[in-house]
């Protein structure tokens, strides 16, 4: 795909890679004297045809390779299944042999230690073994002719001699049985065999490793960043969006949008009124709406690039979307949808809606607080029941229920277009595989009763920004393949 030759409107040829790497609006890389729009260049009929032909070619190659793999498996599916388990079995055997070797090595180390002590004791006792043959143990007989005092004195002496012999024998016996004083000392809390050998679990992403890299937190003080102070303030951060290497933050309390540079210092301030639904169009433009208008503004100057407003005086905007085909669509409080041209701001169509419920998605036990489109077939919903559900939009079935949060789930975003990021009032950010329904990483945030996490935003470098009332926490996620 990268080497495809693409025509520019000025007639020159460039590679698809060079064209695709440009920003939305860029200076012609050949002529250097006029501005081009990347989408318009890619949508030139000849270019669009080449791209589609290449995609078909790549898809055919993928299909052919998959067909070959399937045909091989079909010949002996039992063998293929067994081979798929060979890796984990080898890991289990290796762990077993490793533990056996460690146990044997330690066993012989302890045994050798005891035998060395045993041999040293034998040598020492053979050299200094007492002679016991002169120990007379027969009862002592007293002469009946002597008086009682003499008998008592003789018995005292005999008793003393016996006690000395007993003490000598006890000491010798203790030395000869010195081995009985040794014992095997083990830990009080022995590890379970599962901890030593491991357990078997299903890991659909065993080729990936997720790791959190510590990022500093930043606190807002009167609208500016302060790196040390951590006290609550009156300002409220209602929305966060990454903008190329910078970030936009919406402050409801002051009706302003702040732009923070790569060092997280305020570089520009945009004043607005009741800012909602902040969106990044390109690195040069961003958009939002107030009660009635959709505004597109320039990042560098802050100037209003385009403004879209209904002709009616008594309706308010609910939400809007800027489409890739150059249209701006807004839904309004009178149940109308209005479509403008992004280029001319001309109102092209107005549709009056008669809503008809096509399908109810039921399953949550409390109110739904956030939604996220994963792809054309899947929808994610976060709820005050602490759970996230993954829905099949076509049939309304629940594909997965993601459990783990212990607080209301109020924000969802995507990472690398295949992982789901969630934020909850339990002060945890979690990363999920929504297809398999497994949590890949949990990041604990600072817990403060007055300062719960709000909106989150994820950029292309897998950095997550979490907005609190007066604070932004940045989390860098490293995703590595084994």
QUINOR-V319255 format. One record per residue. N is the residue number from 0. RES is the residue in one small letter. SS is DSSP state (alpha for helix, beta for strand, coil for the rest). PHI is phi in whole degrees, 0 to 359 (* if undefined). Layout:
n=N res=RES ss=SS phi=PHI
n=N res=RES ss=SS phi=PHI
This chain:
n=0 res=x ss=coil phi=*
n=1 res=x ss=coil phi=299
n=2 res=x ss=coil phi=269
n=3 res=x ss=coil phi=299
n=4 res=x ss=beta phi=271
n=5 res=x ss=beta phi=248
n=6 res=x ss=beta phi=277
n=7 res=x ss=coil phi=267
n=8 res=x ss=coil phi=304
n=9 res=x ss=coil phi=277
n=10 res=x ss=coil phi=100
n=11 res=x ss=coil phi=279
n=12 res=x ss=beta phi=254
n=13 res=x ss=beta phi=223
n=14 res=x ss=beta phi=283
n=15 res=x ss=alpha phi=302
n=16 res=x ss=alpha phi=299
n=17 res=x ss=alpha phi=296
n=18 res=x ss=alpha phi=290
n=19 res=x ss=alpha phi=292
n=20 res=x ss=coil phi=279
n=21 res=x ss=coil phi=282
n=22 res=x ss=coil phi=286
n=23 res=x ss=coil phi=302
n=24 res=x ss=beta phi=242
n=25 res=x ss=beta phi=216
n=26 res=x ss=beta phi=283
n=27 res=x ss=coil phi=309
n=28 res=x ss=coil phi=284
n=29 res=x ss=coil phi=256
n=30 res=x ss=coil phi=282
n=31 res=x ss=coil phi=67
n=32 res=x ss=coil phi=230
n=33 res=x ss=coil phi=209
n=34 res=x ss=beta phi=265
n=35 res=x ss=beta phi=239
n=36 res=x ss=beta phi=254
n=37 res=x ss=alpha phi=299
n=38 res=x ss=alpha phi=299
n=39 res=x ss=alpha phi=295
n=40 res=x ss=alpha phi=295
n=41 res=x ss=alpha phi=292
n=42 res=x ss=coil phi=269
n=43 res=x ss=coil phi=303
n=44 res=x ss=alpha phi=307
n=45 res=x ss=alpha phi=294
n=46 res=x ss=alpha phi=293
n=47 res=x ss=alpha phi=299
n=48 res=x ss=alpha phi=293
n=49 res=x ss=alpha phi=300
n=50 res=x ss=alpha phi=296
n=51 res=x ss=alpha phi=294
n=52 res=x ss=alpha phi=298
n=53 res=x ss=alpha phi=292
n=54 res=x ss=alpha phi=297
n=55 res=x ss=alpha phi=298
n=56 res=x ss=alpha phi=299
n=57 res=x ss=alpha phi=295
n=58 res=x ss=alpha phi=295
n=59 res=x ss=alpha phi=296
n=60 res=x ss=alpha phi=297
n=61 res=x ss=alpha phi=297
n=62 res=x ss=alpha phi=297
n=63 res=x ss=alpha phi=296
n=64 res=x ss=alpha phi=295
n=65 res=x ss=alpha phi=296
n=66 res=x ss=alpha phi=297
n=67 res=x ss=alpha phi=298
n=68 res=x ss=alpha phi=297
n=69 res=x ss=alpha phi=296
n=70 res=x ss=alpha phi=298
n=71 res=x ss=alpha phi=293
n=72 res=x ss=alpha phi=292
n=73 res=x ss=alpha phi=299
n=74 res=x ss=alpha phi=299
n=75 res=x ss=coil phi=208
n=76 res=x ss=alpha phi=297
n=77 res=x ss=alpha phi=299
n=78 res=x ss=alpha phi=297
n=79 res=x ss=alpha phi=297
n=80 res=x ss=alpha phi=294
n=81 res=x ss=alpha phi=297
n=82 res=x ss=alpha phi=296
n=83 res=x ss=alpha phi=293
n=84 res=x ss=coil phi=268
n=85 res=x ss=alpha phi=296
n=86 res=x ss=alpha phi=297
n=87 res=x ss=alpha phi=291
n=88 res=x ss=alpha phi=294
n=89 res=x ss=alpha phi=297
n=90 res=x ss=alpha phi=298
n=91 res=x ss=alpha phi=295
n=92 res=x ss=alpha phi=297
n=93 res=x ss=alpha phi=296
n=94 res=x ss=alpha phi=296
n=95 res=x ss=alpha phi=298
n=96 res=x ss=alpha phi=295
n=97 res=x ss=alpha phi=296
n=98 res=x ss=alpha phi=296
n=99 res=x ss=alpha phi=299
n=100 res=x ss=alpha phi=295
n=101 res=x ss=alpha phi=297
n=102 res=x ss=alpha phi=294
n=103 res=x ss=alpha phi=297
n=104 res=x ss=alpha phi=301
n=105 res=x ss=alpha phi=289
n=106 res=x ss=alpha phi=300
n=107 res=x ss=alpha phi=290
n=108 res=x ss=alpha phi=296
n=109 res=x ss=alpha phi=294
n=110 res=x ss=alpha phi=297
n=111 res=x ss=alpha phi=297
n=112 res=x ss=alpha phi=298
n=113 res=x ss=alpha phi=294
n=114 res=x ss=alpha phi=294
n=115 res=x ss=alpha phi=297
n=116 res=x ss=alpha phi=296
n=117 res=x ss=alpha phi=301
n=118 res=x ss=alpha phi=295
n=119 res=x ss=alpha phi=296
n=120 res=x ss=alpha phi=295
n=121 res=x ss=alpha phi=299
n=122 res=x ss=alpha phi=298
n=123 res=x ss=alpha phi=297
n=124 res=x ss=alpha phi=284
n=125 res=x ss=alpha phi=293
n=126 res=x ss=alpha phi=283
n=127 res=x ss=coil phi=234
n=128 res=x ss=coil phi=282
n=129 res=x ss=coil phi=290
n=130 res=x ss=coil phi=268
n=131 res=x ss=coil phi=256
n=132 res=x ss=coil phi=293
n=133 res=x ss=coil phi=272
n=134 res=x ss=coil phi=273
n=135 res=x ss=coil phi=273
n=136 res=x ss=coil phi=251
n=137 res=x ss=coil phi=283
n=138 res=x ss=coil phi=300
n=139 res=x ss=coil phi=273
n=140 res=x ss=coil phi=255
n=141 res=x ss=coil phi=263
n=142 res=x ss=coil phi=287
n=143 res=x ss=coil phi=289
n=144 res=x ss=coil phi=276
n=145 res=x ss=coil phi=273
n=146 res=x ss=coil phi=280
n=147 res=x ss=alpha phi=294
n=148 res=x ss=alpha phi=297
n=149 res=x ss=alpha phi=295
n=150 res=x ss=alpha phi=301
n=151 res=x ss=alpha phi=296
n=152 res=x ss=alpha phi=292
n=153 res=x ss=alpha phi=297
n=154 res=x ss=alpha phi=296
n=155 res=x ss=alpha phi=300
n=156 res=x ss=alpha phi=295
n=157 res=x ss=alpha phi=295
n=158 res=x ss=alpha phi=295
n=159 res=x ss=alpha phi=296
n=160 res=x ss=alpha phi=296
n=161 res=x ss=alpha phi=298
n=162 res=x ss=alpha phi=297
n=163 res=x ss=alpha phi=294
n=164 res=x ss=alpha phi=294
n=165 res=x ss=alpha phi=299
n=166 res=x ss=alpha phi=297
n=167 res=x ss=alpha phi=295
n=168 res=x ss=alpha phi=294
n=169 res=x ss=alpha phi=300
n=170 res=x ss=alpha phi=295
n=171 res=x ss=alpha phi=294
n=172 res=x ss=alpha phi=297
n=173 res=x ss=alpha phi=298
n=174 res=x ss=alpha phi=294
n=175 res=x ss=alpha phi=289
n=176 res=x ss=coil phi=257
n=177 res=x ss=alpha phi=301
n=178 res=x ss=alpha phi=298
n=179 res=x ss=alpha phi=291
n=180 res=x ss=alpha phi=274
n=181 res=x ss=coil phi=266
n=182 res=x ss=coil phi=217
n=183 res=x ss=coil phi=275
n=184 res=x ss=coil phi=264
n=185 res=x ss=coil phi=236
n=186 res=x ss=coil phi=294
n=187 res=x ss=coil phi=294
n=188 res=x ss=coil phi=258
n=189 res=x ss=coil phi=291
n=190 res=x ss=coil phi=293
n=191 res=x ss=coil phi=288
n=192 res=x ss=alpha phi=300
n=193 res=x ss=alpha phi=296
n=194 res=x ss=alpha phi=289
n=195 res=x ss=alpha phi=278
n=196 res=x ss=alpha phi=271
n=197 res=x ss=coil phi=99
n=198 res=x ss=coil phi=232
n=199 res=x ss=coil phi=261
n=200 res=x ss=coil phi=222
n=201 res=x ss=coil phi=276
n=202 res=x ss=coil phi=232
n=203 res=x ss=coil phi=290
n=204 res=x ss=coil phi=240
n=205 res=x ss=coil phi=289
n=206 res=x ss=coil phi=267
n=207 res=x ss=beta phi=241
n=208 res=x ss=beta phi=230
n=209 res=x ss=beta phi=252
n=210 res=x ss=beta phi=216
n=211 res=x ss=beta phi=271
n=212 res=x ss=beta phi=253
n=213 res=x ss=coil phi=298
n=214 res=x ss=coil phi=235
n=215 res=x ss=coil phi=288
n=216 res=x ss=beta phi=266
n=217 res=x ss=beta phi=236
n=218 res=x ss=beta phi=243
n=219 res=x ss=beta phi=271
n=220 res=x ss=beta phi=236
n=221 res=x ss=coil phi=54
n=222 res=x ss=coil phi=89
n=223 res=x ss=beta phi=235
n=224 res=x ss=beta phi=274
n=225 res=x ss=beta phi=229
n=226 res=x ss=coil phi=274
n=227 res=x ss=coil phi=240
n=228 res=x ss=coil phi=296
n=229 res=x ss=coil phi=226
n=230 res=x ss=coil phi=269
n=231 res=x ss=coil phi=288
n=232 res=x ss=coil phi=228
n=233 res=x ss=coil phi=277
n=234 res=x ss=coil phi=288
n=235 res=x ss=coil phi=231
n=236 res=x ss=beta phi=270
n=237 res=x ss=beta phi=261
n=238 res=x ss=beta phi=204
n=239 res=x ss=beta phi=221
n=240 res=x ss=beta phi=217
n=241 res=x ss=beta phi=286
n=242 res=x ss=beta phi=229
n=243 res=x ss=coil phi=54
n=244 res=x ss=coil phi=270
n=245 res=x ss=beta phi=242
n=246 res=x ss=beta phi=212
n=247 res=x ss=beta phi=253
n=248 res=x ss=beta phi=232
n=249 res=x ss=beta phi=266
n=250 res=x ss=beta phi=248
n=251 res=x ss=coil phi=294
n=252 res=x ss=coil phi=301
n=253 res=x ss=coil phi=250
n=254 res=x ss=coil phi=52
n=255 res=x ss=beta phi=228
n=256 res=x ss=beta phi=242
n=257 res=x ss=beta phi=257
n=258 res=x ss=beta phi=254
n=259 res=x ss=beta phi=252
n=260 res=x ss=coil phi=279
n=261 res=x ss=coil phi=295
n=262 res=x ss=coil phi=268
n=263 res=x ss=coil phi=62
n=264 res=x ss=coil phi=248
n=265 res=x ss=beta phi=296
n=266 res=x ss=beta phi=251
n=267 res=x ss=beta phi=200
n=268 res=x ss=beta phi=231
n=269 res=x ss=beta phi=248
n=270 res=x ss=beta phi=268
n=271 res=x ss=coil phi=214
n=272 res=x ss=coil phi=228
n=273 res=x ss=coil phi=50
n=274 res=x ss=coil phi=289
n=275 res=x ss=beta phi=222
n=276 res=x ss=beta phi=53
n=277 res=x ss=beta phi=293
n=278 res=x ss=beta phi=220
n=279 res=x ss=beta phi=261
n=280 res=x ss=coil phi=272
n=281 res=x ss=coil phi=205
n=282 res=x ss=coil phi=289
n=283 res=x ss=coil phi=253
n=284 res=x ss=beta phi=224
n=285 res=x ss=beta phi=221
n=286 res=x ss=beta phi=222
n=287 res=x ss=beta phi=196
n=288 res=x ss=beta phi=229
n=289 res=x ss=coil phi=252
n=290 res=x ss=coil phi=294
n=291 res=x ss=coil phi=233
n=292 res=x ss=beta phi=246
n=293 res=x ss=beta phi=254
n=294 res=x ss=beta phi=246
n=295 res=x ss=beta phi=244
n=296 res=x ss=beta phi=235
n=297 res=x ss=beta phi=279
n=298 res=x ss=coil phi=293
n=299 res=x ss=coil phi=290
n=300 res=x ss=coil phi=264
n=301 res=x ss=coil phi=82
n=302 res=x ss=coil phi=293
n=303 res=x ss=beta phi=282
n=304 res=x ss=beta phi=283
n=305 res=x ss=beta phi=214
n=306 res=x ss=beta phi=226
n=307 res=x ss=beta phi=241
n=308 res=x ss=beta phi=220
n=309 res=x ss=coil phi=290
n=310 res=x ss=coil phi=285
n=311 res=x ss=coil phi=290
n=312 res=x ss=coil phi=269
n=313 res=x ss=coil phi=251
n=314 res=x ss=coil phi=238
n=315 res=x ss=coil phi=240
n=316 res=x ss=beta phi=274
n=317 res=x ss=beta phi=262
n=318 res=x ss=beta phi=201
n=319 res=x ss=beta phi=212
n=320 res=x ss=beta phi=211
n=321 res=x ss=beta phi=260
n=322 res=x ss=coil phi=272
n=323 res=x ss=coil phi=288
n=324 res=x ss=coil phi=270
n=325 res=x ss=coil phi=83
n=326 res=x ss=beta phi=247
n=327 res=x ss=beta phi=243
n=328 res=x ss=beta phi=243
n=329 res=x ss=beta phi=231
n=330 res=x ss=beta phi=256
n=331 res=x ss=beta phi=241
n=332 res=x ss=coil phi=292
n=333 res=x ss=coil phi=269
n=334 res=x ss=coil phi=64
n=335 res=x ss=beta phi=249
n=336 res=x ss=beta phi=244
n=337 res=x ss=beta phi=245
n=338 res=x ss=beta phi=237
n=339 res=x ss=beta phi=247
n=340 res=x ss=beta phi=277
n=341 res=x ss=coil phi=295
n=342 res=x ss=coil phi=284
n=343 res=x ss=coil phi=256
n=344 res=x ss=coil phi=66
n=345 res=x ss=coil phi=281
n=346 res=x ss=beta phi=287
n=347 res=x ss=beta phi=266
n=348 res=x ss=beta phi=212
n=349 res=x ss=beta phi=230
n=350 res=x ss=beta phi=249
n=351 res=x ss=beta phi=263
n=352 res=x ss=coil phi=264
n=353 res=x ss=coil phi=244
n=354 res=x ss=coil phi=290
n=355 res=x ss=coil phi=229
n=356 res=x ss=coil phi=289
n=357 res=x ss=coil phi=277
n=358 res=x ss=coil phi=199
n=359 res=x ss=coil phi=264
n=360 res=x ss=coil phi=259
n=361 res=x ss=coil phi=247
n=362 res=x ss=coil phi=169
n=363 res=x ss=coil phi=288
n=364 res=x ss=coil phi=260
n=365 res=x ss=coil phi=211
n=366 res=x ss=coil phi=294
n=367 res=x ss=beta phi=274
n=368 res=x ss=beta phi=252
n=369 res=x ss=beta phi=202
n=370 res=x ss=beta phi=228
n=371 res=x ss=beta phi=212
n=372 res=x ss=beta phi=281
n=373 res=x ss=coil phi=278
n=374 res=x ss=coil phi=205
n=375 res=x ss=coil phi=293
n=376 res=x ss=coil phi=251
n=377 res=x ss=beta phi=239
n=378 res=x ss=beta phi=230
n=379 res=x ss=beta phi=251
n=380 res=x ss=beta phi=228
n=381 res=x ss=beta phi=254
n=382 res=x ss=beta phi=221
n=383 res=x ss=coil phi=286
n=384 res=x ss=coil phi=274
n=385 res=x ss=coil phi=80
n=386 res=x ss=coil phi=249
n=387 res=x ss=beta phi=241
n=388 res=x ss=beta phi=242
n=389 res=x ss=beta phi=254
n=390 res=x ss=beta phi=249
n=391 res=x ss=beta phi=273
n=392 res=x ss=coil phi=295
n=393 res=x ss=coil phi=293
n=394 res=x ss=coil phi=244
n=395 res=x ss=coil phi=79
n=396 res=x ss=coil phi=280
n=397 res=x ss=beta phi=276
n=398 res=x ss=beta phi=280
n=399 res=x ss=beta phi=213
n=400 res=x ss=beta phi=243
n=401 res=x ss=beta phi=266
n=402 res=x ss=coil phi=250
n=403 res=x ss=coil phi=159
n=404 res=x ss=coil phi=292
n=405 res=x ss=coil phi=240
n=406 res=x ss=coil phi=211
n=407 res=x ss=coil phi=300
n=408 res=x ss=beta phi=271
n=409 res=x ss=beta phi=239
n=410 res=x ss=beta phi=206
n=411 res=x ss=beta phi=227
n=412 res=x ss=beta phi=208
n=413 res=x ss=beta phi=248
n=414 res=x ss=beta phi=229
n=415 res=x ss=coil phi=56
n=416 res=x ss=coil phi=63
n=417 res=x ss=coil phi=224
n=418 res=x ss=beta phi=249
n=419 res=x ss=beta phi=253
n=420 res=x ss=beta phi=246
n=421 res=x ss=beta phi=233
n=422 res=x ss=beta phi=228
n=423 res=x ss=beta phi=224
n=424 res=x ss=coil phi=287
n=425 res=x ss=coil phi=279
n=426 res=x ss=coil phi=65
n=427 res=x ss=beta phi=235
n=428 res=x ss=beta phi=252
n=429 res=x ss=beta phi=238
n=430 res=x ss=beta phi=246
n=431 res=x ss=beta phi=235
n=432 res=x ss=beta phi=265
n=433 res=x ss=coil phi=290
n=434 res=x ss=coil phi=286
n=435 res=x ss=coil phi=272
n=436 res=x ss=coil phi=77
n=437 res=x ss=beta phi=243
n=438 res=x ss=beta phi=274
n=439 res=x ss=beta phi=265
n=440 res=x ss=beta phi=199
n=441 res=x ss=beta phi=240
n=442 res=x ss=beta phi=245
n=443 res=x ss=beta phi=272
n=444 res=x ss=coil phi=260
n=445 res=x ss=coil phi=299
n=446 res=x ss=coil phi=259
n=447 res=x ss=coil phi=220
n=448 res=x ss=coil phi=298
n=449 res=x ss=coil phi=268
n=450 res=x ss=coil phi=219
n=451 res=x ss=coil phi=271
n=452 res=x ss=coil phi=294
n=453 res=x ss=coil phi=245
n=454 res=x ss=coil phi=283
n=455 res=x ss=beta phi=232
n=456 res=x ss=beta phi=215
n=457 res=x ss=beta phi=238
n=458 res=x ss=coil phi=258
n=459 res=x ss=coil phi=291
n=460 res=x ss=coil phi=266
n=461 res=x ss=coil phi=63
n=462 res=x ss=beta phi=262
n=463 res=x ss=beta phi=251
n=464 res=x ss=beta phi=253
n=465 res=x ss=beta phi=243
n=466 res=x ss=beta phi=265
n=467 res=x ss=coil phi=258
n=468 res=x ss=coil phi=299
n=469 res=x ss=coil phi=225
n=470 res=x ss=beta phi=210
n=471 res=x ss=beta phi=240
n=472 res=x ss=beta phi=255
n=473 res=x ss=beta phi=253
n=474 res=x ss=beta phi=236
n=475 res=x ss=beta phi=258
n=476 res=x ss=beta phi=251
n=477 res=x ss=beta phi=263
n=478 res=x ss=beta phi=245
n=479 res=x ss=beta phi=242
n=480 res=x ss=beta phi=263
n=481 res=x ss=coil phi=289
